[in-house]
Structure formats: structure tokens, C-alpha cells
Amino acid sequence: MKTNKLYLWISNNLYYLKNKYILTFILFSFYALFLDEIDVFVFISQKIKLTKLNEEKVVIEKKLRETKNTLIKLHYNSELETYARENKLFKRENEDIFIITNN
């Protein structure tokens, strides 16, 4: 019974595959989507890579802005000493530095 339904469905829809334009379109679509050098899978992986690179770009731009602000502040001697003491752990003579970390 099921084979008869399948046979009827195939015979009713087979005329679509007899049309050379529809058959060519189906074959070309299959080739373009799955077999070509730039197929769907490559396109999706490149889209994911682009998203990651854009996120990295945002982080790098933020670090660049912070670095530029620090560089502008270092033109003043008071800020230069503060930066050297806090970030580079410079000290004056006869001075001890204690580093306290939160673990």
C-alpha cells in the first residue's frame, strides 16, 4: 500500500525533474551550496570568525584609549611619579614597598 502511494507521488512530481531549467537550477543550487570552494559551511565559519575579530577589535580599542590617556597624563611630573610608584613599583631611597593582594 505504501509503495503505491510512493509510486503515485513520484509519478505525479516527476514532471518537475523533466524540465531542463528546473533540473539545472536544482543541480546548480546543490553545487553552489555544498560543493563549491566557498560553500555554506565556509560562509558560516567566516561569519563566526568575523564576529570574534570584531569583539577583539573592541577590546583592543579600549586598551588603546586607556594607553593614550595614560600617555597624556605622563606629561605631568606629578602624574609621572604616581604612575611609576603604582604601576612600575618604583621607590625612593630608604623606602619600603609592601604589596597587598586579595586572594
The first five atom37 places (N, CA, C, CB, O) and aatype in JSON, in Angstrom:
{
  "aatype": [12, 11, 16, 2, 11, 10, 18, 10, 17, 9, 15, 2, 2, 10, 18, 18, 10, 11, 2, 11, 18, 9, 10, 16, 13, 9, 10, 13, 15, 13, 18, 0, 10, 13, 10, 3, 6, 9, 3, 19, 13, 19, 13, 9, 15, 5, 11, 9, 11, 10, 16, 11, 10, 2, 6, 6, 11, 19, 19, 9, 6, 11, 11, 10, 1, 6, 16, 11, 2, 16, 10, 9, 11, 10, 8, 18, 2, 15, 6, 10, 6, 16, 18, 0, 1, 6, 2, 11, 10, 13, 11, 1, 6, 2, 6, 3, 9, 13, 9, 9, 16, 2, 2],
  "atom_mask": [
    [1, 1, 1, 1, 1],
    [1, 1, 1, 1, 1],
    [1, 1, 1, 1, 1],
    [1, 1, 1, 1, 1],
    [1, 1, 1, 1, 1],
    [1, 1, 1, 1, 1],
    [1, 1, 1, 1, 1],
    [1, 1, 1, 1, 1],
    [1, 1, 1, 1, 1],
    [1, 1, 1, 1, 1],
    [1, 1, 1, 1, 1],
    [1, 1, 1, 1, 1],
    [1, 1, 1, 1, 1],
    [1, 1, 1, 1, 1],
    [1, 1, 1, 1, 1],
    [1, 1, 1, 1, 1],
    [1, 1, 1, 1, 1],
    [1, 1, 1, 1, 1],
    [1, 1, 1, 1, 1],
    [1, 1, 1, 1, 1],
    [1, 1, 1, 1, 1],
    [1, 1, 1, 1, 1],
    [1, 1, 1, 1, 1],
    [1, 1, 1, 1, 1],
    [1, 1, 1, 1, 1],
    [1, 1, 1, 1, 1],
    [1, 1, 1, 1, 1],
    [1, 1, 1, 1, 1],
    [1, 1, 1, 1, 1],
    [1, 1, 1, 1, 1],
    [1, 1, 1, 1, 1],
    [1, 1, 1, 1, 1],
    [1, 1, 1, 1, 1],
    [1, 1, 1, 1, 1],
    [1, 1, 1, 1, 1],
    [1, 1, 1, 1, 1],
    [1, 1, 1, 1, 1],
    [1, 1, 1, 1, 1],
    [1, 1, 1, 1, 1],
    [1, 1, 1, 1, 1],
    [1, 1, 1, 1, 1],
    [1, 1, 1, 1, 1],
    [1, 1, 1, 1, 1],
    [1, 1, 1, 1, 1],
    [1, 1, 1, 1, 1],
    [1, 1, 1, 1, 1],
    [1, 1, 1, 1, 1],
    [1, 1, 1, 1, 1],
    [1, 1, 1, 1, 1],
    [1, 1, 1, 1, 1],
    [1, 1, 1, 1, 1],
    [1, 1, 1, 1, 1],
    [1, 1, 1, 1, 1],
    [1, 1, 1, 1, 1],
    [1, 1, 1, 1, 1],
    [1, 1, 1, 1, 1],
    [1, 1, 1, 1, 1],
    [1, 1, 1, 1, 1],
    [1, 1, 1, 1, 1],
    [1, 1, 1, 1, 1],
    [1, 1, 1, 1, 1],
    [1, 1, 1, 1, 1],
    [1, 1, 1, 1, 1],
    [1, 1, 1, 1, 1],
    [1, 1, 1, 1, 1],
    [1, 1, 1, 1, 1],
    [1, 1, 1, 1, 1],
    [1, 1, 1, 1, 1],
    [1, 1, 1, 1, 1],
    [1, 1, 1, 1, 1],
    [1, 1, 1, 1, 1],
    [1, 1, 1, 1, 1],
    [1, 1, 1, 1, 1],
    [1, 1, 1, 1, 1],
    [1, 1, 1, 1, 1],
    [1, 1, 1, 1, 1],
    [1, 1, 1, 1, 1],
    [1, 1, 1, 1, 1],
    [1, 1, 1, 1, 1],
    [1, 1, 1, 1, 1],
    [1, 1, 1, 1, 1],
    [1, 1, 1, 1, 1],
    [1, 1, 1, 1, 1],
    [1, 1, 1, 1, 1],
    [1, 1, 1, 1, 1],
    [1, 1, 1, 1, 1],
    [1, 1, 1, 1, 1],
    [1, 1, 1, 1, 1],
    [1, 1, 1, 1, 1],
    [1, 1, 1, 1, 1],
    [1, 1, 1, 1, 1],
    [1, 1, 1, 1, 1],
    [1, 1, 1, 1, 1],
    [1, 1, 1, 1, 1],
    [1, 1, 1, 1, 1],
    [1, 1, 1, 1, 1],
    [1, 1, 1, 1, 1],
    [1, 1, 1, 1, 1],
    [1, 1, 1, 1, 1],
    [1, 1, 1, 1, 1],
    [1, 1, 1, 1, 1],
    [1, 1, 1, 1, 1],
    [1, 1, 1, 1, 1]
  ],
  "atom_positions": [
    [[0.82, -1.19, 0.0], [0.0, 0.0, 0.0], [0.86, 1.26, 0.0], [-0.93, 0.0, 1.2], [0.62, 2.2, -0.76]],
    [[1.9, 1.27, 0.88], [2.76, 2.45, 0.95], [3.58, 2.59, -0.33], [3.69, 2.35, 2.17], [3.84, 3.71, -0.76]],
    [[3.97, 1.5, -0.92], [4.75, 1.59, -2.16], [3.9, 2.18, -3.27], [5.28, 0.22, -2.57], [4.42, 2.88, -4.14]],
    [[2.61, 1.92, -3.26], [1.73, 2.51, -4.28], [1.62, 4.02, -4.09], [0.33, 1.86, -4.21], [1.62, 4.76, -5.07]],
    [[1.54, 4.49, -2.84], [1.49, 5.93, -2.57], [2.79, 6.6, -2.99], [1.2, 6.2, -1.08], [2.79, 7.69, -3.57]],
    [[3.89, 5.94, -2.68], [5.18, 6.48, -3.07], [5.31, 6.54, -4.58], [6.31, 5.65, -2.47], [5.8, 7.53, -5.12]],
    [[4.9, 5.51, -5.24], [4.95, 5.46, -6.7], [4.07, 6.55, -7.3], [4.5, 4.07, -7.21], [4.48, 7.21, -8.26]],
    [[2.89, 6.75, -6.75], [1.99, 7.8, -7.24], [2.59, 9.18, -7.01], [0.63, 7.7, -6.55], [2.51, 10.04, -7.89]],
    [[3.19, 9.4, -5.85], [3.8, 10.71, -5.57], [4.95, 10.99, -6.53], [4.29, 10.77, -4.12], [5.07, 12.1, -7.06]],
    [[5.8, 9.98, -6.75], [6.94, 10.15, -7.66], [6.44, 10.4, -9.08], [7.86, 8.91, -7.63], [6.94, 11.29, -9.77]],
    [[5.48, 9.63, -9.51], [4.99, 9.81, -10.88], [4.28, 11.14, -11.06], [4.04, 8.67, -11.25], [4.34, 11.73, -12.14]],
    [[3.61, 11.65, -10.02], [2.94, 12.94, -10.11], [3.94, 14.1, -10.11], [1.95, 13.11, -8.97], [3.69, 15.12, -10.74]],
    [[5.05, 13.96, -9.41], [6.02, 15.06, -9.29], [7.23, 14.89, -10.19], [6.47, 15.18, -7.87], [8.14, 15.72, -10.16]],
    [[7.27, 13.84, -10.98], [8.42, 13.6, -11.85], [8.51, 14.6, -12.99], [8.35, 12.2, -12.4], [9.59, 14.83, -13.53]],
    [[7.39, 15.18, -13.36], [7.41, 16.13, -14.48], [8.22, 17.37, -14.14], [5.99, 16.52, -14.86], [8.69, 18.06, -15.05]],
    [[8.41, 17.68, -12.84], [9.28, 18.8, -12.46], [10.72, 18.51, -12.84], [9.17, 19.09, -10.96], [11.44, 19.41, -13.28]],
    [[11.14, 17.28, -12.67], [12.53, 16.93, -12.96], [12.77, 16.75, -14.45], [12.91, 15.67, -12.23], [13.92, 16.71, -14.89]],
    [[11.72, 16.65, -15.24], [11.88, 16.53, -16.69], [12.14, 17.89, -17.33], [10.64, 15.9, -17.31], [12.66, 17.96, -18.45]],
    [[11.79, 18.95, -16.64], [12.06, 20.29, -17.15], [13.54, 20.59, -16.97], [11.17, 21.36, -16.43], [14.06, 20.53, -15.86]],
    [[14.23, 20.91, -18.08], [15.68, 21.08, -18.01], [16.08, 22.31, -17.2], [16.26, 21.2, -19.42], [17.16, 22.32, -16.61]],
    [[15.26, 23.32, -17.15], [15.58, 24.53, -16.4], [15.5, 24.28, -14.88], [14.64, 25.67, -16.8], [16.36, 24.71, -14.12]],
    [[14.46, 23.58, -14.48], [14.32, 23.26, -13.06], [15.42, 22.31, -12.62], [12.94, 22.65, -12.78], [15.98, 22.48, -11.54]],
    [[15.73, 21.32, -13.44], [16.8, 20.38, -13.11], [18.14, 21.1, -13.03], [16.86, 19.26, -14.15], [18.93, 20.83, -12.12]],
    [[18.41, 22.0, -13.96], [19.65, 22.76, -13.94], [19.72, 23.64, -12.7], [19.78, 23.62, -15.2], [20.77, 23.75, -12.07]],
    [[18.61, 24.27, -12.35], [18.58, 25.11, -11.15], [18.85, 24.28, -9.89], [17.23, 25.82, -11.03], [19.59, 24.72, -9.01]],
    [[18.26, 23.12, -9.79], [18.47, 22.24, -8.63], [19.92, 21.8, -8.54], [17.55, 21.02, -8.71], [20.52, 21.84, -7.46]],
    [[20.5, 21.39, -9.67], [21.9, 20.95, -9.66], [22.84, 22.11, -9.32], [22.28, 20.34, -11.03], [23.78, 21.95, -8.54]],
    [[22.59, 23.28, -9.91], [23.44, 24.44, -9.64], [23.33, 24.84, -8.17], [23.06, 25.62, -10.55], [24.34, 25.16, -7.53]],
    [[22.11, 24.83, -7.62], [21.93, 25.19, -6.21], [22.66, 24.22, -5.3], [20.43, 25.21, -5.85], [23.31, 24.64, -4.34]],
    [[22.57, 22.95, -5.6], [23.28, 21.94, -4.8], [24.79, 22.17, -4.87], [22.94, 20.52, -5.3], [25.48, 22.12, -3.85]],
    [[25.3, 22.43, -6.08], [26.73, 22.68, -6.24], [27.15, 23.94, -5.48], [27.09, 22.8, -7.74], [28.17, 23.94, -4.78]],
    [[26.39, 25.01, -5.63], [26.76, 26.28, -5.0], [26.69, 26.21, -3.48], [25.85, 27.4, -5.51], [27.51, 26.82, -2.8]],
    [[25.73, 25.47, -2.95], [25.56, 25.42, -1.5], [26.52, 24.46, -0.81], [24.16, 25.04, -1.17], [26.92, 24.7, 0.33]],
    [[26.89, 23.37, -1.48], [27.64, 22.33, -0.78], [28.99, 21.97, -1.38], [26.81, 21.11, -0.71], [29.89, 21.57, -0.65]],
    [[29.17, 22.1, -2.69], [30.38, 21.58, -3.32], [31.36, 22.65, -3.76], [30.01, 20.76, -4.5], [32.52, 22.34, -4.04]],
    [[30.95, 23.89, -3.82], [31.81, 24.96, -4.29], [32.9, 25.27, -3.26], [30.98, 26.22, -4.59], [32.82, 24.85, -2.11]],
    [[33.92, 26.02, -3.7], [35.02, 26.39, -2.8], [34.52, 27.24, -1.64], [36.11, 27.15, -3.57], [34.98, 27.07, -0.51]],
    [[33.6, 28.15, -1.91], [33.0, 28.97, -0.86], [31.57, 28.49, -0.69], [33.06, 30.51, -1.2], [30.65, 29.03, -1.3]],
    [[31.38, 27.47, 0.12], [30.06, 26.91, 0.33], [29.45, 27.46, 1.61], [30.12, 25.38, 0.37], [29.99, 28.38, 2.23]],
    [[28.33, 26.92, 1.99], [27.6, 27.4, 3.17], [28.44, 27.26, 4.43], [26.28, 26.63, 3.33], [28.42, 28.15, 5.28]],
    [[29.16, 26.18, 4.56], [29.93, 25.93, 5.78], [31.09, 26.92, 5.92], [30.46, 24.5, 5.79], [31.37, 27.39, 7.02]],
    [[31.74, 27.23, 4.82], [32.83, 28.22, 4.84], [32.25, 29.59, 5.18], [33.58, 28.26, 3.47], [32.84, 30.34, 5.96]],
    [[31.12, 29.91, 4.59], [30.48, 31.21, 4.85], [30.13, 31.36, 6.32], [29.22, 31.36, 3.99], [30.37, 32.42, 6.91]],
    [[29.58, 30.32, 6.92], [29.2, 30.39, 8.34], [30.44, 30.5, 9.22], [28.37, 29.14, 8.73], [30.45, 31.27, 10.18]],
    [[31.49, 29.72, 8.91], [32.7, 29.8, 9.73], [33.37, 31.17, 9.62], [33.7, 28.7, 9.32], [33.91, 31.68, 10.6]],
    [[33.33, 31.77, 8.42], [33.9, 33.1, 8.26], [33.07, 34.14, 9.01], [33.99, 33.47, 6.78], [33.62, 35.11, 9.54]],
    [[31.78, 33.95, 9.05], [30.92, 34.87, 9.8], [31.23, 34.8, 11.29], [29.43, 34.55, 9.55], [31.26, 35.83, 11.97]],
    [[31.45, 33.6, 11.81], [31.8, 33.43, 13.22], [33.16, 34.06, 13.5], [31.82, 31.92, 13.6], [33.35, 34.73, 14.52]],
    [[34.12, 33.84, 12.59], [35.45, 34.43, 12.76], [35.37, 35.95, 12.74], [36.4, 33.93, 11.65], [36.06, 36.61, 13.52]],
    [[34.55, 36.52, 11.86], [34.39, 37.96, 11.79], [33.82, 38.53, 13.1], [33.49, 38.34, 10.61], [34.24, 39.58, 13.56]],
    [[32.87, 37.82, 13.67], [32.28, 38.25, 14.95], [33.34, 38.27, 16.05], [31.12, 37.33, 15.35], [33.42, 39.22, 16.83]],
    [[34.16, 37.21, 16.11], [35.22, 37.16, 17.12], [36.23, 38.28, 16.91], [35.93, 35.81, 17.08], [36.68, 38.9, 17.87]],
    [[36.59, 38.55, 15.65], [37.56, 39.62, 15.37], [36.99, 40.99, 15.73], [37.97, 39.59, 13.89], [37.72, 41.85, 16.21]],
    [[35.71, 41.2, 15.51], [35.09, 42.47, 15.9], [35.09, 42.64, 17.41], [33.66, 42.57, 15.36], [35.3, 43.74, 17.91]],
    [[34.87, 41.56, 18.15], [34.93, 41.63, 19.61], [36.35, 41.93, 20.07], [34.44, 40.31, 20.24], [36.55, 42.73, 20.99]],
    [[37.34, 41.3, 19.43], [38.75, 41.6, 19.76], [39.08, 43.05, 19.45], [39.7, 40.67, 18.98], [39.79, 43.7, 20.22]],
    [[38.56, 43.55, 18.35], [38.82, 44.93, 17.95], [38.31, 45.89, 19.01], [38.16, 45.24, 16.6], [38.99, 46.87, 19.33]],
    [[37.14, 45.63, 19.57], [36.57, 46.5, 20.61], [37.48, 46.5, 21.84], [35.14, 46.04, 20.99], [37.74, 47.55, 22.43]],
    [[37.96, 45.31, 22.22], [38.83, 45.21, 23.4], [40.14, 45.95, 23.15], [39.11, 43.72, 23.75], [40.62, 46.68, 24.02]],
    [[40.72, 45.78, 21.99], [41.99, 46.43, 21.67], [41.82, 47.95, 21.6], [42.55, 45.9, 20.33], [42.68, 48.69, 22.06]],
    [[40.7, 48.41, 21.04], [40.46, 49.86, 21.0], [40.31, 50.43, 22.41], [39.2, 50.17, 20.18], [40.77, 51.54, 22.68]],
    [[39.68, 49.68, 23.3], [39.55, 50.14, 24.69], [40.92, 50.25, 25.35], [38.65, 49.18, 25.5], [41.21, 51.23, 26.03]],
    [[41.78, 49.23, 25.14], [43.13, 49.28, 25.69], [43.93, 50.43, 25.1], [43.87, 47.95, 25.44], [44.71, 51.07, 25.8]],
    [[43.73, 50.7, 23.82], [44.43, 51.8, 23.16], [44.02, 53.14, 23.77], [44.15, 51.8, 21.65], [44.87, 54.0, 24.02]],
    [[42.72, 53.32, 24.01], [42.26, 54.57, 24.64], [42.86, 54.73, 26.03], [40.72, 54.59, 24.73], [43.28, 55.83, 26.41]],
    [[42.89, 53.64, 26.8], [43.49, 53.71, 28.14], [44.97, 54.07, 28.07], [43.3, 52.38, 28.89], [45.45, 54.87, 28.87]],
    [[45.67, 53.48, 27.14], [47.1, 53.76, 26.99], [47.33, 55.2, 26.57], [47.73, 52.8, 25.96], [48.26, 55.85, 27.06]],
    [[46.5, 55.71, 25.65], [46.64, 57.11, 25.23], [46.36, 58.06, 26.39], [45.69, 57.43, 24.07], [47.06, 59.06, 26.55]],
    [[45.35, 57.75, 27.21], [45.07, 58.59, 28.38], [46.24, 58.56, 29.36], [43.79, 58.13, 29.07], [46.6, 59.6, 29.91]],
    [[46.81, 57.4, 29.57], [47.97, 57.29, 30.46], [49.14, 58.09, 29.9], [48.38, 55.81, 30.64], [49.84, 58.77, 30.66]],
    [[49.36, 58.03, 28.62], [50.46, 58.77, 28.0], [50.26, 60.27, 28.14], [50.58, 58.39, 26.52], [51.21, 61.01, 28.38]],
    [[49.02, 60.72, 27.99], [48.74, 62.15, 28.17], [49.01, 62.56, 29.61], [47.27, 62.47, 27.78], [49.58, 63.63, 29.85]],
    [[48.61, 61.72, 30.58], [48.84, 62.03, 31.98], [50.32, 62.04, 32.33], [48.12, 61.04, 32.86], [50.72, 62.78, 33.23]],
    [[51.13, 61.25, 31.65], [52.55, 61.16, 31.98], [53.34, 62.4, 31.57], [53.15, 59.94, 31.31], [54.53, 62.5, 31.88]],
    [[52.72, 63.34, 30.91], [53.41, 64.59, 30.57], [53.58, 65.49, 31.8], [52.64, 65.35, 29.48], [54.4, 66.4, 31.79]],
    [[52.81, 65.22, 32.85], [52.92, 65.99, 34.09], [53.78, 65.22, 35.07], [51.5, 66.28, 34.69], [53.63, 64.01, 35.22]],
    [[54.69, 65.92, 35.74], [55.64, 65.27, 36.65], [54.94, 64.6, 37.83], [56.64, 66.29, 37.16], [55.37, 63.53, 38.27]],
    [[53.9, 65.2, 38.35], [53.21, 64.6, 39.5], [52.55, 63.29, 39.08], [52.15, 65.57, 40.08], [52.6, 62.3, 39.82]],
    [[51.95, 63.27, 37.93], [51.33, 62.04, 37.43], [52.39, 61.0, 37.07], [50.44, 62.34, 36.21], [52.17, 59.8, 37.23]],
    [[53.53, 61.45, 36.58], [54.61, 60.54, 36.22], [55.1, 59.79, 37.46], [55.77, 61.29, 35.55], [55.3, 58.58, 37.42]],
    [[55.29, 60.52, 38.55], [55.73, 59.87, 39.78], [54.67, 58.91, 40.31], [56.08, 60.92, 40.85], [54.99, 57.8, 40.74]],
    [[53.42, 59.32, 40.28], [52.33, 58.45, 40.74], [52.26, 57.18, 39.91], [50.98, 59.19, 40.68], [52.13, 56.08, 40.45]],
    [[52.36, 57.33, 38.61], [52.31, 56.16, 37.72], [53.49, 55.23, 37.99], [52.31, 56.6, 36.23], [53.32, 54.01, 38.07]],
    [[54.67, 55.79, 38.14], [55.87, 54.97, 38.37], [55.77, 54.23, 39.7], [57.14, 55.85, 38.35], [56.17, 53.07, 39.79]],
    [[55.25, 54.89, 40.72], [55.15, 54.24, 42.02], [54.06, 53.16, 42.04], [54.87, 55.28, 43.11], [54.26, 52.09, 42.62]],
    [[52.92, 53.43, 41.43], [51.8, 52.49, 41.5], [51.94, 51.32, 40.53], [50.51, 53.22, 41.21], [51.67, 50.17, 40.9]],
    [[52.36, 51.59, 39.33], [52.35, 50.54, 38.31], [53.7, 49.87, 38.09], [51.87, 51.11, 37.01], [53.77, 48.68, 37.8]],
    [[54.76, 50.62, 38.23], [56.1, 50.07, 37.97], [56.87, 49.77, 39.25], [56.9, 51.03, 37.12], [58.01, 49.3, 39.21]],
    [[56.24, 50.05, 40.4], [56.8, 49.75, 41.72], [58.15, 50.42, 41.96], [56.94, 48.26, 41.9], [59.05, 49.84, 42.57]],
    [[58.29, 51.65, 41.47], [59.49, 52.41, 41.76], [59.41, 52.89, 43.21], [59.65, 53.61, 40.77], [58.32, 53.02, 43.77]],
    [[60.58, 53.15, 43.79], [60.59, 53.64, 45.17], [61.72, 54.64, 45.33], [60.75, 52.48, 46.17], [62.65, 54.72, 44.54]],
    [[61.59, 55.41, 46.4], [62.64, 56.35, 46.74], [63.66, 55.64, 47.62], [62.07, 57.6, 47.46], [63.41, 54.52, 48.08]],
    [[64.8, 56.28, 47.84], [65.81, 55.68, 48.7], [65.28, 55.6, 50.13], [67.13, 56.49, 48.66], [64.53, 56.47, 50.58]],
    [[65.66, 54.54, 50.82], [65.27, 54.3, 52.21], [63.74, 54.18, 52.35], [65.79, 55.43, 53.1], [63.17, 54.62, 53.35]],
    [[63.11, 53.61, 51.35], [61.67, 53.45, 51.39], [61.35, 51.98, 51.1], [60.97, 54.4, 50.37], [61.94, 51.37, 50.21]],
    [[60.41, 51.43, 51.85], [60.0, 50.04, 51.65], [58.63, 50.03, 50.98], [59.97, 49.26, 52.99], [57.79, 50.89, 51.23]],
    [[58.43, 49.04, 50.13], [57.14, 48.9, 49.43], [56.52, 47.58, 49.87], [57.32, 48.94, 47.86], [57.16, 46.53, 49.86]],
    [[55.26, 47.66, 50.26], [54.52, 46.46, 50.62], [53.39, 46.3, 49.61], [53.97, 46.55, 52.09], [52.61, 47.22, 49.37]],
    [[53.32, 45.12, 49.03], [52.29, 44.83, 48.05], [51.25, 43.93, 48.71], [52.88, 44.16, 46.77], [51.56, 42.84, 49.2]],
    [[50.03, 44.39, 48.72], [48.94, 43.63, 49.33], [48.02, 43.15, 48.21], [48.15, 44.5, 50.39], [47.51, 43.95, 47.43]],
    [[47.82, 41.85, 48.14], [46.95, 41.3, 47.12], [45.75, 40.61, 47.77], [47.72, 40.3, 46.22], [45.83, 40.13, 48.9]],
    [[44.67, 40.58, 47.05], [43.47, 39.89, 47.53], [43.41, 38.53, 46.85], [42.17, 40.72, 47.23], [43.35, 38.44, 45.62]],
    [[43.42, 37.47, 47.64], [43.35, 36.13, 47.08], [42.02, 35.49, 47.37], [44.46, 35.26, 47.61], [41.78, 34.35, 46.97]]
  ]
}
